[in-house]
Amino acid sequence: MTPLHVVIAGSSGYLGQSLVPALRERGHEVTRLVRREAGPGESTWDPQGGVVDEALVQGADVVVNLAGAPLIGNPHSKSWARAVLDSRRATTGLLAATVAAAPGPRLPALVNASGISWYGDHGSAPLTEASDTRGHALLTRVCREWEAAARPASEAGARVVLLRTAPVQDRRHPPLQQQRLLFTAGLGGRLGGGDQHYPLISLRDWVGAAVLLVEHPTASGPVNMCAPVTPTNAEFTRALARQVHRPAFFAVPAPAIRLAAGAMAAEVLGSLDVRPAALLGLGYEFADPDVDAVLATGLARG
């Protein structure tokens, strides 16, 4: 593999902290975009102000954008919801426009974060990257605008990959961080009826898949970053209870979830039976293909 120059935004986040060393271990040069004074291997940018080193971005082989305000917040707060959307639209729009304006015939590739919520509630229907988007749940709307902000790069002819990421399961970070504590205390249980499908992926598979998509010269378009077998919430509940050796008798009624979760209730009660068709088509071999394997890896002490 010829070493690449990868410029990455959002490198200080949960996923970025794992992706950067994985890329460097494979011999790639990585420059991190940061919002403070830059150190070695870094470049300062201000996405809200529209400021970025254009020569750096346009001279890269691949630009990876994982930046965005945290999804953990007050679901009843309009300012939080606005920050979730605005931060993703601003970072993606600036990088996509900069990539699109690159001189010469070769444009940098853009590997841009997105979310599995793009699809919206589809019940039990199996979903691939060819499936449509439905409904108006908060994160579904955010993902639509997030992906739309990347269009200038694809319309200019750049290779653009959209990482439709499912919840990444790792004991050190949400959502599994909180779920592990709850289930260990014997307070775990299914949410609503429990028959809604809940896509997920292990951290090591997310990183492995992201590295493949950075390196693959023809990979483009939306990519479902999820395990091949999507459990229902009830199956997830039973699997996590087994892993922590605790019963999980409780069930949280759907009305209570709607009241407590506000704008995020649809993310908890909606059903997404997603398949990673694009990754499987590229030959990616999952280390953790189902809920038991994903949780075992996510709960292991690192």
Stockholm file with secondary structure:
# STOCKHOLM 1.0

chainA/1-302         MTPLHVVIAGSSGYLGQSLVPALRERGHEVTRLVRREAGPGESTWDPQGGVVDEALVQGADVVVNLAGAPLIGNPHSKSWARAVLDSRRATTGLLAATVAAAPGPRLPALVNASGISWYGDHGSAPLTEASDTRGHALLTRVCREWEAAARPASEAGARVVLLRTAPVQDRRHPPLQQQRLLFTAGLGGRLGGGDQHYPLISLRDWVGAAVLLVEHPTASGPVNMCAPVTPTNAEFTRALARQVHRPAFFAVPAPAIRLAAGAMAAEVLGSLDVRPAALLGLGYEFADPDVDAVLATGLARG
#=GR chainA/1-302 SS CCCCEEEEESTTSHHHHHHHHHHHHTTCEEEEEESSSCCTTEEECBTTTTBCCHHHHHHCSEEEECCCCCSCSCTTCHHHHHHHHHHHHHHHHHHHHHHHTCCSSCCCEEEEEEEGGGGCCCTTCEECTTSCCCSCCHHHHHHHHHHHTTHHHHHTTCCEEEEEECCEECTTSTTHHHHHHHHHTTCCEEETTSCSBCCCEEHHHHHHHHHHHHHCSSCCEEEEESCSSCCBHHHHHHHHHHHHTCCCCEEECHHHHHHHHGGGHHHHHCCCEECCHHHHHTTCCCSCCSHHHHHHHHHSCC
#=GC SS_cons         CCCCEEEEESTTSHHHHHHHHHHHHTTCEEEEEESSSCCTTEEECBTTTTBCCHHHHHHCSEEEECCCCCSCSCTTCHHHHHHHHHHHHHHHHHHHHHHHTCCSSCCCEEEEEEEGGGGCCCTTCEECTTSCCCSCCHHHHHHHHHHHTTHHHHHTTCCEEEEEECCEECTTSTTHHHHHHHHHTTCCEEETTSCSBCCCEEHHHHHHHHHHHHHCSSCCEEEEESCSSCCBHHHHHHHHHHHHTCCCCEEECHHHHHHHHGGGHHHHHCCCEECCHHHHHTTCCCSCCSHHHHHHHHHSCC
//
